[in-house]
């Protein structure tokens, strides 16, 4: 019997323009699996802008924040971008606490907040 994880990354398989939705916890306890799923979703969008919908994140710590920052870096290296959209109160609070509220896109489109190029 397998237990269901308290989170899910929901990449839209058919529509690569749809936001990647993260649901549940983004904490040290789920970081490895969440990172694996998020990176797989980003790789399917290689070179394209991607939006990560944080509206259903119930809890996030610095491990979750690290995953989001790594996602931006991976996308930039591959010629794409990542925008964080619609953060839940816990996600917004952590981004603001860390001075990263500028990463929140104004709209649901990834183009509204391009990821700067990152030197490898």
Buried (B, 14 or more C-beta within 10 A) or exposed (E): EEEEBEBBBBBBEEEBEBBBBBBBBBBEBBBEEBBEBBBEBBEEBEEBBBBBBBBBBBBBBBBBBBBBBBBBEBBBEBEBBBBBBBBBEBBBEBBEEEEBBEBBBEEEBBEBBBBEEEEE
